[in-house]
Amino acid sequence: MNAAASAQDGNSAQTPAAPAQQSDQGTVLPETRVVAPAERPRRRTPPVRVATSRRPAARAVASTSAPAPTPAEVQVQAVASQNQTFDAARQGIVALVGATSTVMSRQNIQALPQGDNAPLDKALLQLPGVTQDSAASGDLHVRNEHANVQYRINGIMLPDGVGAFGQILDTGIVGSLALLTGALPAQFGLRTAGVIDIQTRNDAFNNSGSIGVYGGSHGTITTTGEYGGTIGNTQYFVSGRFMQNNLGIENPTPARDAIHDRTSQEKGFLYLSTLIDPTSRLTFMSGVSNSTFQIPNNPGQTPAFNAFGVTNFDSTFLNEHQNEFNQFNVFAYQKSADDVDYQISYFNRYSQLHFMPDPIGDLVFNGVSSDVYRQSFINGIQEDTAWRAGYAHTVRFGFTASAERSLVNNISSAFPIDATGAQAFDTAGNPLAPATIFDSSSKLGYLFGAYVQDEWRINNQLTLNAGLRFDQMWQYVEANQLSPRISLTWKPYDGTTFHAGYARNFTPPSQVIAAPTNLALVQGTTQQPAVSQNDPVLPERSHVFDVGVVQKVYPIPGLEVGVDGYYKLARDLLDDGQFGAAYVLSGFNYERGENVGVELKANYENGNLRLYGNLAWAKQVATNVVSNQYLFAPDELAYIASHYVYTDHAQVLTASAGASYLWNDTRYSVSMIYGSGLRSGFANTDHLPSYTQVNLGVSHDFYWVAPNKPTTFRFDVVNVFDSIYEIRDGSGIGVFAPQYGPRRGFYFGISQKI
């Protein structure tokens, strides 16, 4: 078992999401575990790397006679060792005691079909309980929740952005990631359905890098470059990626190639870390993404309005676009002294989205043409401390405070309507000119959260983690909550870990999505809603119960299985959806909601063979819309008020599985996802058909340049069996357009270590 598995034996608090690095030729597939109590971190030497490839004997002989390391190489190793100690201490500060954690290392990701070239959200689909969705609906859902997923990088929470399609984080920067679910400890607030805890790479500072190119079907071309090194006591790493293809957003038709779906995306990442002295270090991280998207067209749509005399418009030639820009910066100071470790961070994030309509076509088909601009700028401070108060207790406490300036502008053109609600015409039969409507909402909002918790190691088998968290929001509404959290971890036998926990959660809505709409501006136009009620979006309050067990099956070495069950009872359940032609989301609340599910997991490794599988059953239902009611039709709103309905992102069965095998520097891999179908129809009373998508990959390392600088060729097939399936069909709550999964695609790549 790798370091992720061994963490269950009592040292997970120091290594929750960063397994020991392995050979570039080895692969480790996702491994699920329940995190056990922490011990006091100890200074370690770097792990010994074990080669698993079968290179020619000449190379092996050469490696044994390598010259002694130079002073510069010794300095690099010494700085790396000190940083590994700080990494272990940082992971002990933000411990994951009592949470269910599934870990993916960098080798896990590289072993998947497409490897680092797969977007981060596609890699996450291989984790238990993660459901695929369209880009317009958030890409993925954890345990049937819409959004409510928190991203952390090196223990620091990244605030929400306003983007709909673009991923700000590139898969290539990930050293390891952990998906945390269940009854989370008190240090995790705000977004609590799942926490994506990312640790940046710690193998990139040896004055080396790589360049690569990857492309294939759908006009895909991707170029990448990265380089990292060590100068004195400072480590640095920089990476960049440029990508273009003709399938930027899911195709609204089952055809192989989408119409008007070109995308161009650029991403960059910078990491700097310097040792101030043996007990402290300073870290800076910065990331940027810039993306442009054509909105794909669905031919054969029927015109419904007369725009400037145009009544016959071919929807094949609509010309809508969306641009997105995101940037974040993090400064972190970390200190270790005696029995206290702490990290204090400043973070900011700028996020911008601009949807540009087809000014004539949108009027012809929808009666409304909306130019939507959203912007958010967040500044904040986060502090986390761990105090080891003796052998049996570790006390953790900290706070987060942030300020957000958001702006939402909507410039719409809409036709006047007559007494019957139809488009108005003058006495000569000509349509009245559309009215221009400008609706703007800006807000300076604040969030504050503080927590304290005690990890009490009652004995070697039993650990109790109990804490309190307080959250306060000052945004479009003001609210607060004191939330108790408690969990119990029990290890009755070696290799067996039970856990049970309870968490009270408080989830504010995203400030941009909660921005109010001035309905008075659209009265008497084709943008006027049938329902005039428009109550503000509220924070969600919930109770979460979680219980599970993970078992190592010693009669079959390398096999580990687990089961986890959860139940959530929510008041003012948050949800959002696309309620118009613009690819932006609007939020609302259900008065009450319930979410229940069971997850089964299995992992197996034997030499160079890795296998894994996940199966999840889940059900989320809710009733009575209590905010932004104008987004709904009157009959649907009335039905939901008197019935529990499935949320649109609820899927009953979700599965993923995969395997990889390494043979003579050639890696073979396969992955699979299955979904029983998201909801559809009136008030989500129906669901789409089930689907299965299988991907294949093969890669080989050639050592033409140097024994430690491989040239890697890879070939991948996405959707091997060319399964044609719908992710969305354009019906259901908050679903505006159909979206299909990708058709079969062939991709080739080459990368060179430098």
QUIDA-V462205 format. One record per residue. N is the residue number from 1. RES is the residue in three letters. PHI is phi in whole degrees, -180 to 180 (999 if undefined). Layout:
# QUIDA-V462205
n->N res->RES phi->PHI
n->N res->RES phi->PHI
This chain:
# QUIDA-V462205
n->1 res->MET phi->999
n->2 res->ASN phi->-84
n->3 res->ALA phi->-64
n->4 res->ALA phi->-61
n->5 res->ALA phi->-73
n->6 res->SER phi->-66
n->7 res->ALA phi->-60
n->8 res->GLN phi->-68
n->9 res->ASP phi->-86
n->10 res->GLY phi->116
n->11 res->ASN phi->-129
n->12 res->SER phi->-72
n->13 res->ALA phi->-64
n->14 res->GLN phi->-87
n->15 res->THR phi->-135
n->16 res->PRO phi->-77
n->17 res->ALA phi->-142
n->18 res->ALA phi->-141
n->19 res->PRO phi->-61
n->20 res->ALA phi->-58
n->21 res->GLN phi->-65
n->22 res->GLN phi->-119
n->23 res->SER phi->-59
n->24 res->ASP phi->-61
n->25 res->GLN phi->-91
n->26 res->GLY phi->-86
n->27 res->THR phi->-133
n->28 res->VAL phi->-132
n->29 res->LEU phi->-87
n->30 res->PRO phi->-53
n->31 res->GLU phi->-127
n->32 res->THR phi->-99
n->33 res->ARG phi->-151
n->34 res->VAL phi->-101
n->35 res->VAL phi->-77
n->36 res->ALA phi->-95
n->37 res->PRO phi->-65
n->38 res->ALA phi->-88
n->39 res->GLU phi->-116
n->40 res->ARG phi->-63
n->41 res->PRO phi->-64
n->42 res->ARG phi->-122
n->43 res->ARG phi->-66
n->44 res->ARG phi->-120
n->45 res->THR phi->-89
n->46 res->PRO phi->-59
n->47 res->PRO phi->-67
n->48 res->VAL phi->-79
n->49 res->ARG phi->-84
n->50 res->VAL phi->-115
n->51 res->ALA phi->-75
n->52 res->THR phi->-118
n->53 res->SER phi->-81
n->54 res->ARG phi->-110
n->55 res->ARG phi->-79
n->56 res->PRO phi->-57
n->57 res->ALA phi->-61
n->58 res->ALA phi->-60
n->59 res->ARG phi->-67
n->60 res->ALA phi->-62
n->61 res->VAL phi->-65
n->62 res->ALA phi->-63
n->63 res->SER phi->-68
n->64 res->THR phi->-73
n->65 res->SER phi->-106
n->66 res->ALA phi->-65
n->67 res->PRO phi->-68
n->68 res->ALA phi->-62
n->69 res->PRO phi->-62
n->70 res->THR phi->-76
n->71 res->PRO phi->-56
n->72 res->ALA phi->-65
n->73 res->GLU phi->-68
n->74 res->VAL phi->-63
n->75 res->GLN phi->-63
n->76 res->VAL phi->-60
n->77 res->GLN phi->-66
n->78 res->ALA phi->-66
n->79 res->VAL phi->-64
n->80 res->ALA phi->-62
n->81 res->SER phi->-63
n->82 res->GLN phi->-63
n->83 res->ASN phi->-68
n->84 res->GLN phi->-63
n->85 res->THR phi->-64
n->86 res->PHE phi->-65
n->87 res->ASP phi->-61
n->88 res->ALA phi->-63
n->89 res->ALA phi->-65
n->90 res->ARG phi->-63
n->91 res->GLN phi->-70
n->92 res->GLY phi->-76
n->93 res->ILE phi->-67
n->94 res->VAL phi->-106
n->95 res->ALA phi->-80
n->96 res->LEU phi->-113
n->97 res->VAL phi->-61
n->98 res->GLY phi->87
n->99 res->ALA phi->-87
n->100 res->THR phi->-87
n->101 res->SER phi->-127
n->102 res->THR phi->-114
n->103 res->VAL phi->-107
n->104 res->MET phi->-123
n->105 res->SER phi->-86
n->106 res->ARG phi->-61
n->107 res->GLN phi->-66
n->108 res->ASN phi->-57
n->109 res->ILE phi->-68
n->110 res->GLN phi->-65
n->111 res->ALA phi->-79
n->112 res->LEU phi->-73
n->113 res->PRO phi->-53
n->114 res->GLN phi->79
n->115 res->GLY phi->55
n->116 res->ASP phi->-64
n->117 res->ASN phi->-79
n->118 res->ALA phi->-76
n->119 res->PRO phi->-59
n->120 res->LEU phi->-58
n->121 res->ASP phi->-66
n->122 res->LYS phi->-71
n->123 res->ALA phi->-64
n->124 res->LEU phi->-67
n->125 res->LEU phi->-65
n->126 res->GLN phi->-86
n->127 res->LEU phi->-98
n->128 res->PRO phi->-66
n->129 res->GLY phi->76
n->130 res->VAL phi->-103
n->131 res->THR phi->-107
n->132 res->GLN phi->-76
n->133 res->ASP phi->-143
n->134 res->SER phi->-76
n->135 res->ALA phi->-61
n->136 res->ALA phi->-66
n->137 res->SER phi->-109
n->138 res->GLY phi->105
n->139 res->ASP phi->73
n->140 res->LEU phi->-154
n->141 res->HIS phi->-136
n->142 res->VAL phi->-104
n->143 res->ARG phi->53
n->144 res->ASN phi->67
n->145 res->GLU phi->-89
n->146 res->HIS phi->-93
n->147 res->ALA phi->58
n->148 res->ASN phi->56
n->149 res->VAL phi->-113
n->150 res->GLN phi->-105
n->151 res->TYR phi->-106
n->152 res->ARG phi->-124
n->153 res->ILE phi->-128
n->154 res->ASN phi->54
n->155 res->GLY phi->83
n->156 res->ILE phi->-109
n->157 res->MET phi->-75
n->158 res->LEU phi->-90
n->159 res->PRO phi->-70
n->160 res->ASP phi->-63
n->161 res->GLY phi->-109
n->162 res->VAL phi->-115
n->163 res->GLY phi->-70
n->164 res->ALA phi->-107
n->165 res->PHE phi->-113
n->166 res->GLY phi->-76
n->167 res->GLN phi->-95
n->168 res->ILE phi->-76
n->169 res->LEU phi->-99
n->170 res->ASP phi->-95
n->171 res->THR phi->-59
n->172 res->GLY phi->-67
n->173 res->ILE phi->-87
n->174 res->VAL phi->-80
n->175 res->GLY phi->-84
n->176 res->SER phi->-162
n->177 res->LEU phi->-141
n->178 res->ALA phi->-130
n->179 res->LEU phi->-95
n->180 res->LEU phi->-103
n->181 res->THR phi->-137
n->182 res->GLY phi->95
n->183 res->ALA phi->-83
n->184 res->LEU phi->-75
n->185 res->PRO phi->-62
n->186 res->ALA phi->-67
n->187 res->GLN phi->-73
n->188 res->PHE phi->-100
n->189 res->GLY phi->-127
n->190 res->LEU phi->66
n->191 res->ARG phi->-96
n->192 res->THR phi->-128
n->193 res->ALA phi->-65
n->194 res->GLY phi->-163
n->195 res->VAL phi->-119
n->196 res->ILE phi->-93
n->197 res->ASP phi->-97
n->198 res->ILE phi->-101
n->199 res->GLN phi->-108
n->200 res->THR phi->-69
n->201 res->ARG phi->-62
n->202 res->ASN phi->-116
n->203 res->ASP phi->-113
n->204 res->ALA phi->-113
n->205 res->PHE phi->-116
n->206 res->ASN phi->-104
n->207 res->ASN phi->55
n->208 res->SER phi->-149
n->209 res->GLY phi->-168
n->210 res->SER phi->-158
n->211 res->ILE phi->-131
n->212 res->GLY phi->-161
n->213 res->VAL phi->-138
n->214 res->TYR phi->-149
n->215 res->GLY phi->-175
n->216 res->GLY phi->158
n->217 res->SER phi->-58
n->218 res->HIS phi->60
n->219 res->GLY phi->64
n->220 res->THR phi->-78
n->221 res->ILE phi->-143
n->222 res->THR phi->-134
n->223 res->THR phi->-120
n->224 res->THR phi->-136
n->225 res->GLY phi->-155
n->226 res->GLU phi->-152
n->227 res->TYR phi->-156
n->228 res->GLY phi->-143
n->229 res->GLY phi->-166
n->230 res->THR phi->-133
n->231 res->ILE phi->-126
n->232 res->GLY phi->62
n->233 res->ASN phi->-96
n->234 res->THR phi->-112
n->235 res->GLN phi->-101
n->236 res->TYR phi->-142
n->237 res->PHE phi->-153
n->238 res->VAL phi->-135
n->239 res->SER phi->-144
n->240 res->GLY phi->-150
n->241 res->ARG phi->-144
n->242 res->PHE phi->-123
n->243 res->MET phi->-141
n->244 res->GLN phi->-135
n->245 res->ASN phi->-162
n->246 res->ASN phi->-105
n->247 res->LEU phi->-140
n->248 res->GLY phi->-68
n->249 res->ILE phi->-128
n->250 res->GLU phi->-55
n->251 res->ASN phi->-67
n->252 res->PRO phi->-79
n->253 res->THR phi->-125
n->254 res->PRO phi->-80
n->255 res->ALA phi->-64
n->256 res->ARG phi->-65
n->257 res->ASP phi->-115
n->258 res->ALA phi->-79
n->259 res->ILE phi->-103
n->260 res->HIS phi->59
n->261 res->ASP phi->-138
n->262 res->ARG phi->-76
n->263 res->THR phi->-135
n->264 res->SER phi->-133
n->265 res->GLN phi->-137
n->266 res->GLU phi->-125
n->267 res->LYS phi->-136
n->268 res->GLY phi->-142
n->269 res->PHE phi->-147
n->270 res->LEU phi->-131
n->271 res->TYR phi->-130
n->272 res->LEU phi->-132
n->273 res->SER phi->-145
n->274 res->THR phi->-130
n->275 res->LEU phi->-83
n->276 res->ILE phi->-80
n->277 res->ASP phi->-157
n->278 res->PRO phi->-62
n->279 res->THR phi->-116
n->280 res->SER phi->-150
n->281 res->ARG phi->-147
n->282 res->LEU phi->-122
n->283 res->THR phi->-128
n->284 res->PHE phi->-128
n->285 res->MET phi->-130
n->286 res->SER phi->-145
n->287 res->GLY phi->-136
n->288 res->VAL phi->-145
n->289 res->SER phi->-142
n->290 res->ASN phi->-134
n->291 res->SER phi->-137
n->292 res->THR phi->-125
n->293 res->PHE phi->-134
n->294 res->GLN phi->-83
n->295 res->ILE phi->-87
n->296 res->PRO phi->-66
n->297 res->ASN phi->-101
n->298 res->ASN phi->-116
n->299 res->PRO phi->-63
n->300 res->GLY phi->84
n->301 res->GLN phi->-74
n->302 res->THR phi->-96
n->303 res->PRO phi->-61
n->304 res->ALA phi->-123
n->305 res->PHE phi->-139
n->306 res->ASN phi->-107
n->307 res->ALA phi->-111
n->308 res->PHE phi->56
n->309 res->GLY phi->87
n->310 res->VAL phi->-89
n->311 res->THR phi->-123
n->312 res->ASN phi->-125
n->313 res->PHE phi->-123
n->314 res->ASP phi->-80
n->315 res->SER phi->-66
n->316 res->THR phi->-62
n->317 res->PHE phi->-107
n->318 res->LEU phi->-61
n->319 res->ASN phi->-137
n->320 res->GLU phi->-103
n->321 res->HIS phi->-138
n->322 res->GLN phi->-145
n->323 res->ASN phi->-115
n->324 res->GLU phi->-136
n->325 res->PHE phi->-138
n->326 res->ASN phi->-137
n->327 res->GLN phi->-149
n->328 res->PHE phi->-138
n->329 res->ASN phi->-138
n->330 res->VAL phi->-138
n->331 res->PHE phi->-112
n->332 res->ALA phi->-133
n->333 res->TYR phi->-114
n->334 res->GLN phi->-120
n->335 res->LYS phi->-139
n->336 res->SER phi->-126
n->337 res->ALA phi->-147
n->338 res->ASP phi->54
n->339 res->ASP phi->-100
n->340 res->VAL phi->-124
n->341 res->ASP phi->-124
n->342 res->TYR phi->-148
n->343 res->GLN phi->-140
n->344 res->ILE phi->-121
n->345 res->SER phi->-135
n->346 res->TYR phi->-110
n->347 res->PHE phi->-136
n->348 res->ASN phi->-145
n->349 res->ARG phi->-148
n->350 res->TYR phi->-112
n->351 res->SER phi->-139
n->352 res->GLN phi->-144
n->353 res->LEU phi->-137
n->354 res->HIS phi->-140
n->355 res->PHE phi->-99
n->356 res->MET phi->-115
n->357 res->PRO phi->-82
n->358 res->ASP phi->-86
n->359 res->PRO phi->-62
n->360 res->ILE phi->-95
n->361 res->GLY phi->-60
n->362 res->ASP phi->-64
n->363 res->LEU phi->-66
n->364 res->VAL phi->-64
n->365 res->PHE phi->-91
n->366 res->ASN phi->-115
n->367 res->GLY phi->77
n->368 res->VAL phi->-144
n->369 res->SER phi->-127
n->370 res->SER phi->-116
n->371 res->ASP phi->-98
n->372 res->VAL phi->-114
n->373 res->TYR phi->-128
n->374 res->ARG phi->-130
n->375 res->GLN phi->-145
n->376 res->SER phi->-146
n->377 res->PHE phi->-132
n->378 res->ILE phi->-121
n->379 res->ASN phi->-123
n->380 res->GLY phi->-160
n->381 res->ILE phi->-129
n->382 res->GLN phi->-132
n->383 res->GLU phi->-134
n->384 res->ASP phi->-137
n->385 res->THR phi->-132
n->386 res->ALA phi->-124
n->387 res->TRP phi->-120
n->388 res->ARG phi->-85
n->389 res->ALA phi->-90
n->390 res->GLY phi->92
n->391 res->TYR phi->-66
n->392 res->ALA phi->-90
n->393 res->HIS phi->-128
n->394 res->THR phi->-126
n->395 res->VAL phi->-98
n->396 res->ARG phi->-123
n->397 res->PHE phi->-154
n->398 res->GLY phi->174
n->399 res->PHE phi->-153
n->400 res->THR phi->-137
n->401 res->ALA phi->-138
n->402 res->SER phi->-147
n->403 res->ALA phi->-125
n->404 res->GLU phi->-128
n->405 res->ARG phi->-105
n->406 res->SER phi->-118
n->407 res->LEU phi->-140
n->408 res->VAL phi->-128
n->409 res->ASN phi->-116
n->410 res->ASN phi->-135
n->411 res->ILE phi->-106
n->412 res->SER phi->-117
n->413 res->SER phi->-113
n->414 res->ALA phi->-144
n->415 res->PHE phi->-81
n->416 res->PRO phi->-64
n->417 res->ILE phi->-120
n->418 res->ASP phi->-93
n->419 res->ALA phi->-65
n->420 res->THR phi->-89
n->421 res->GLY phi->91
n->422 res->ALA phi->-90
n->423 res->GLN phi->-58
n->424 res->ALA phi->-88
n->425 res->PHE phi->-127
n->426 res->ASP phi->-82
n->427 res->THR phi->-66
n->428 res->ALA phi->-89
n->429 res->GLY phi->86
n->430 res->ASN phi->-94
n->431 res->PRO phi->-67
n->432 res->LEU phi->-67
n->433 res->ALA phi->-62
n->434 res->PRO phi->-66
n->435 res->ALA phi->-89
n->436 res->THR phi->-99
n->437 res->ILE phi->-122
n->438 res->PHE phi->-116
n->439 res->ASP phi->-120
n->440 res->SER phi->-132
n->441 res->SER phi->-140
n->442 res->SER phi->-124
n->443 res->LYS phi->-155
n->444 res->LEU phi->-104
n->445 res->GLY phi->-117
n->446 res->TYR phi->-134
n->447 res->LEU phi->-130
n->448 res->PHE phi->-140
n->449 res->GLY phi->-145
n->450 res->ALA phi->-142
n->451 res->TYR phi->-148
n->452 res->VAL phi->-147
n->453 res->GLN phi->-153
n->454 res->ASP phi->-128
n->455 res->GLU phi->-94
n->456 res->TRP phi->-107
n->457 res->ARG phi->-87
n->458 res->ILE phi->-63
n->459 res->ASN phi->-154
n->460 res->ASN phi->-69
n->461 res->GLN phi->-105
n->462 res->LEU phi->-129
n->463 res->THR phi->-133
n->464 res->LEU phi->-111
n->465 res->ASN phi->-120
n->466 res->ALA phi->-130
n->467 res->GLY phi->-160
n->468 res->LEU phi->-129
n->469 res->ARG phi->-133
n->470 res->PHE phi->-121
n->471 res->ASP phi->-127
n->472 res->GLN phi->-135
n->473 res->MET phi->-123
n->474 res->TRP phi->-125
n->475 res->GLN phi->-130
n->476 res->TYR phi->-67
n->477 res->VAL phi->-129
n->478 res->GLU phi->-112
n->479 res->ALA phi->-161
n->480 res->ASN phi->-153
n->481 res->GLN phi->-162
n->482 res->LEU phi->-100
n->483 res->SER phi->-121
n->484 res->PRO phi->-79
n->485 res->ARG phi->-136
n->486 res->ILE phi->-152
n->487 res->SER phi->-148
n->488 res->LEU phi->-129
n->489 res->THR phi->-117
n->490 res->TRP phi->-129
n->491 res->LYS phi->-120
n->492 res->PRO phi->-69
n->493 res->TYR phi->-137
n->494 res->ASP phi->-64
n->495 res->GLY phi->90
n->496 res->THR phi->-119
n->497 res->THR phi->-134
n->498 res->PHE phi->-101
n->499 res->HIS phi->-146
n->500 res->ALA phi->-147
n->501 res->GLY phi->-155
n->502 res->TYR phi->-135
n->503 res->ALA phi->-141
n->504 res->ARG phi->-98
n->505 res->ASN phi->-118
n->506 res->PHE phi->-131
n->507 res->THR phi->-125
n->508 res->PRO phi->-70
n->509 res->PRO phi->-73
n->510 res->SER phi->-60
n->511 res->GLN phi->-61
n->512 res->VAL phi->-68
n->513 res->ILE phi->-70
n->514 res->ALA phi->-87
n->515 res->ALA phi->-58
n->516 res->PRO phi->-75
n->517 res->THR phi->-109
n->518 res->ASN phi->-87
n->519 res->LEU phi->-69
n->520 res->ALA phi->-64
n->521 res->LEU phi->-71
n->522 res->VAL phi->-106
n->523 res->GLN phi->-64
n->524 res->GLY phi->80
n->525 res->THR phi->-127
n->526 res->THR phi->-69
n->527 res->GLN phi->-93
n->528 res->GLN phi->-67
n->529 res->PRO phi->-78
n->530 res->ALA phi->-75
n->531 res->VAL phi->-113
n->532 res->SER phi->-99
n->533 res->GLN phi->-74
n->534 res->ASN phi->-149
n->535 res->ASP phi->-71
n->536 res->PRO phi->-69
n->537 res->VAL phi->-74
n->538 res->LEU phi->-108
n->539 res->PRO phi->-73
n->540 res->GLU phi->-89
n->541 res->ARG phi->-125
n->542 res->SER phi->-147
n->543 res->HIS phi->-114
n->544 res->VAL phi->-123
n->545 res->PHE phi->-119
n->546 res->ASP phi->-145
n->547 res->VAL phi->-145
n->548 res->GLY phi->-168
n->549 res->VAL phi->-147
n->550 res->VAL phi->-125
n->551 res->GLN phi->-132
n->552 res->LYS phi->-82
n->553 res->VAL phi->-95
n->554 res->TYR phi->-65
n->555 res->PRO phi->-62
n->556 res->ILE phi->-119
n->557 res->PRO phi->-55
n->558 res->GLY phi->94
n->559 res->LEU phi->-98
n->560 res->GLU phi->-135
n->561 res->VAL phi->-128
n->562 res->GLY phi->-156
n->563 res->VAL phi->-141
n->564 res->ASP phi->-142
n->565 res->GLY phi->-124
n->566 res->TYR phi->-145
n->567 res->TYR phi->-144
n->568 res->LYS phi->-126
n->569 res->LEU phi->-119
n->570 res->ALA phi->-120
n->571 res->ARG phi->-115
n->572 res->ASP phi->58
n->573 res->LEU phi->-56
n->574 res->LEU phi->-80
n->575 res->ASP phi->-152
n->576 res->ASP phi->-155
n->577 res->GLY phi->-168
n->578 res->GLN phi->-95
n->579 res->PHE phi->-109
n->580 res->GLY phi->-162
n->581 res->ALA phi->-66
n->582 res->ALA phi->-67
n->583 res->TYR phi->-83
n->584 res->VAL phi->-132
n->585 res->LEU phi->-103
n->586 res->SER phi->-123
n->587 res->GLY phi->-96
n->588 res->PHE phi->-160
n->589 res->ASN phi->-122
n->590 res->TYR phi->-92
n->591 res->GLU phi->-62
n->592 res->ARG phi->-138
n->593 res->GLY phi->-151
n->594 res->GLU phi->-132
n->595 res->ASN phi->-139
n->596 res->VAL phi->-135
n->597 res->GLY phi->-169
n->598 res->VAL phi->-135
n->599 res->GLU phi->-123
n->600 res->LEU phi->-114
n->601 res->LYS phi->-142
n->602 res->ALA phi->-148
n->603 res->ASN phi->-138
n->604 res->TYR phi->-144
n->605 res->GLU phi->-141
n->606 res->ASN phi->-149
n->607 res->GLY phi->64
n->608 res->ASN phi->-92
n->609 res->LEU phi->-98
n->610 res->ARG phi->-130
n->611 res->LEU phi->-134
n->612 res->TYR phi->-153
n->613 res->GLY phi->-158
n->614 res->ASN phi->-137
n->615 res->LEU phi->-139
n->616 res->ALA phi->-130
n->617 res->TRP phi->-112
n->618 res->ALA phi->-151
n->619 res->LYS phi->-150
n->620 res->GLN phi->-124
n->621 res->VAL phi->-130
n->622 res->ALA phi->-154
n->623 res->THR phi->-147
n->624 res->ASN phi->65
n->625 res->VAL phi->-73
n->626 res->VAL phi->-120
n->627 res->SER phi->-151
n->628 res->ASN phi->47
n->629 res->GLN phi->-64
n->630 res->TYR phi->-64
n->631 res->LEU phi->-70
n->632 res->PHE phi->-109
n->633 res->ALA phi->-73
n->634 res->PRO phi->-58
n->635 res->ASP phi->-68
n->636 res->GLU phi->-69
n->637 res->LEU phi->-62
n->638 res->ALA phi->-67
n->639 res->TYR phi->-64
n->640 res->ILE phi->-66
n->641 res->ALA phi->-65
n->642 res->SER phi->-116
n->643 res->HIS phi->-138
n->644 res->TYR phi->-82
n->645 res->VAL phi->-119
n->646 res->TYR phi->-68
n->647 res->THR phi->-71
n->648 res->ASP phi->-65
n->649 res->HIS phi->-98
n->650 res->ALA phi->-80
n->651 res->GLN phi->-130
n->652 res->VAL phi->-70
n->653 res->LEU phi->-123
n->654 res->THR phi->-136
n->655 res->ALA phi->-142
n->656 res->SER phi->-148
n->657 res->ALA phi->-159
n->658 res->GLY phi->-173
n->659 res->ALA phi->-155
n->660 res->SER phi->-148
n->661 res->TYR phi->-144
n->662 res->LEU phi->-107
n->663 res->TRP phi->-144
n->664 res->ASN phi->51
n->665 res->ASP phi->67
n->666 res->THR phi->-113
n->667 res->ARG phi->-109
n->668 res->TYR phi->-109
n->669 res->SER phi->-144
n->670 res->VAL phi->-145
n->671 res->SER phi->-139
n->672 res->MET phi->-145
n->673 res->ILE phi->-128
n->674 res->TYR phi->-135
n->675 res->GLY phi->-139
n->676 res->SER phi->-80
n->677 res->GLY phi->111
n->678 res->LEU phi->-75
n->679 res->ARG phi->-76
n->680 res->SER phi->-156
n->681 res->GLY phi->81
n->682 res->PHE phi->-60
n->683 res->ALA phi->53
n->684 res->ASN phi->60
n->685 res->THR phi->-81
n->686 res->ASP phi->-123
n->687 res->HIS phi->-144
n->688 res->LEU phi->-77
n->689 res->PRO phi->-64
n->690 res->SER phi->-72
n->691 res->TYR phi->-150
n->692 res->THR phi->-137
n->693 res->GLN phi->-124
n->694 res->VAL phi->-117
n->695 res->ASN phi->-121
n->696 res->LEU phi->-125
n->697 res->GLY phi->-152
n->698 res->VAL phi->-144
n->699 res->SER phi->-142
n->700 res->HIS phi->-142
n->701 res->ASP phi->-100
n->702 res->PHE phi->-111
n->703 res->TYR phi->-105
n->704 res->TRP phi->-82
n->705 res->VAL phi->-84
n->706 res->ALA phi->-164
n->707 res->PRO phi->-60
n->708 res->ASN phi->-108
n->709 res->LYS phi->-132
n->710 res->PRO phi->-71
n->711 res->THR phi->-102
n->712 res->THR phi->-107
n->713 res->PHE phi->-106
n->714 res->ARG phi->-141
n->715 res->PHE phi->-136
n->716 res->ASP phi->-131
n->717 res->VAL phi->-125
n->718 res->VAL phi->-98
n->719 res->ASN phi->60
n->720 res->VAL phi->-54
n->721 res->PHE phi->-91
n->722 res->ASP phi->51
n->723 res->SER phi->-67
n->724 res->ILE phi->-99
n->725 res->TYR phi->-145
n->726 res->GLU phi->-96
n->727 res->ILE phi->-83
n->728 res->ARG phi->-137
n->729 res->ASP phi->-113
n->730 res->GLY phi->90
n->731 res->SER phi->-115
n->732 res->GLY phi->101
n->733 res->ILE phi->-71
n->734 res->GLY phi->71
n->735 res->VAL phi->-121
n->736 res->PHE phi->-102
n->737 res->ALA phi->-139
n->738 res->PRO phi->-73
n->739 res->GLN phi->-143
n->740 res->TYR phi->-106
n->741 res->GLY phi->-69
n->742 res->PRO phi->-68
n->743 res->ARG phi->-77
n->744 res->ARG phi->-58
n->745 res->GLY phi->-137
n->746 res->PHE phi->-115
n->747 res->TYR phi->-136
n->748 res->PHE phi->-128
n->749 res->GLY phi->-152
n->750 res->ILE phi->-142
n->751 res->SER phi->-136
n->752 res->GLN phi->-129
n->753 res->LYS phi->-73
n->754 res->ILE phi->-124
